[in-house]
Amino acid sequence: MTSRDPDYDSEREDNPRRVLNTDGYFRKDGATRPFVFKLEEFKPRIVDKNGKEHQPRGTDMIYTVRPVPNPILVQHAREVMCPSSEGQNGETAIWTATLNPPPSEPTASPGTLFAPREVNTATAGIHNIRLVPRRRYVSRIDSLKLKTMLITVSGFCIDNGPADSRAGWSFIFRPGPVGLVSGVLERQGPEHDDGSPGSVHGATVTRAEIRAAIAALEFRVWWGEGWERLIIASDSEYLVCGATSWMRTWAARGWRTSGGARVKNRDLWEKLAGLLEVFAEGGTEVSFWQIPKRWNVEAHRAAKEAAESGEVVEEFVKPTGVMV
């Protein structure tokens, strides 16, 4: 198809879709294998080891056109991100992300390994399909499948003292202004399991960095776009090591450090772990990649501007992007 094809034009964002069947499913044939999608109410449900079904923490009902998760991808994501054991006091070990291995070449920056392209992962990056393509940072190495996407994140804090410290966060998922999202770090953390408001915390750069990763994962239903792997690049060792390794150790100790102290930012770490669980069940592996600060200038600048804005945000909010 070309952009002049009426079927293609009908799938632009300002026109109604015509490919849905009455049962809510539609299929795209003609590629290496058929792809199946569904328009539905998608409320993730996880079955624990005792056979009890529950909704992952921090998730809401989602209305979306999404690929039906590939069982092979779900199995892989579960294996590489799943808790491996129980911790102290019977606590279940936490879900963690995988670590993106450092590039073999010192010059292999995000700009070298990823390129902005207009793709739709549902058909292996082919543009001529009946779905609206999105512009994303896509792996150059995986040029045939285009199933790996990059998001860069950053946090910044103005520490003038515990009473007036301010912090901001940001992430970048595509070129241009629409692809840069930033915000002020809220005073409250995520709400508690019983729905009550989250606890109040002072602003720190570490909280801002974790908050940036949470915002990036919550912004869109990335697994619904068909990504098999989502890489979050950050210049924060604390964020990368925490998301890929330290969380699991902390949870096994009952959220205590090796010295017995309470782990800081537990509320945000648990929120992040809950999102990683949702991505695994959607068939998308989440990896973290530590990069030098010189490769993260744009996200850092946006986080700094958010911190310097003077805005005060009390409640923990969820940034949402639709059709971008």
Secondary structure as GFF3:
##gff-version 3
##sequence-region A 1 324
A	DSSP	alpha_helix	6	9	.	.	.	ID=ss1
A	DSSP	beta_strand	25	28	.	.	.	ID=ss2
A	DSSP	beta_strand	35	42	.	.	.	ID=ss3
A	DSSP	beta_strand	46	47	.	.	.	ID=ss4
A	DSSP	beta_strand	53	54	.	.	.	ID=ss5
A	DSSP	beta_strand	62	67	.	.	.	ID=ss6
A	DSSP	alpha_helix	71	81	.	.	.	ID=ss7
A	DSSP	three_ten_helix	88	90	.	.	.	ID=ss8
A	DSSP	beta_strand	98	99	.	.	.	ID=ss9
A	DSSP	alpha_helix	110	113	.	.	.	ID=ss10
A	DSSP	beta_strand	114	119	.	.	.	ID=ss11
A	DSSP	three_ten_helix	121	123	.	.	.	ID=ss12
A	DSSP	beta_strand	134	139	.	.	.	ID=ss13
A	DSSP	beta_strand	148	158	.	.	.	ID=ss14
A	DSSP	beta_strand	166	172	.	.	.	ID=ss15
A	DSSP	three_ten_helix	177	179	.	.	.	ID=ss16
A	DSSP	beta_strand	180	184	.	.	.	ID=ss17
A	DSSP	alpha_helix	205	218	.	.	.	ID=ss18
A	DSSP	three_ten_helix	222	225	.	.	.	ID=ss19
A	DSSP	beta_strand	229	234	.	.	.	ID=ss20
A	DSSP	alpha_helix	237	241	.	.	.	ID=ss21
A	DSSP	pi_helix	242	246	.	.	.	ID=ss22
A	DSSP	alpha_helix	247	252	.	.	.	ID=ss23
A	DSSP	alpha_helix	266	281	.	.	.	ID=ss24
A	DSSP	beta_strand	285	290	.	.	.	ID=ss25
A	DSSP	three_ten_helix	293	295	.	.	.	ID=ss26
A	DSSP	alpha_helix	297	307	.	.	.	ID=ss27
###
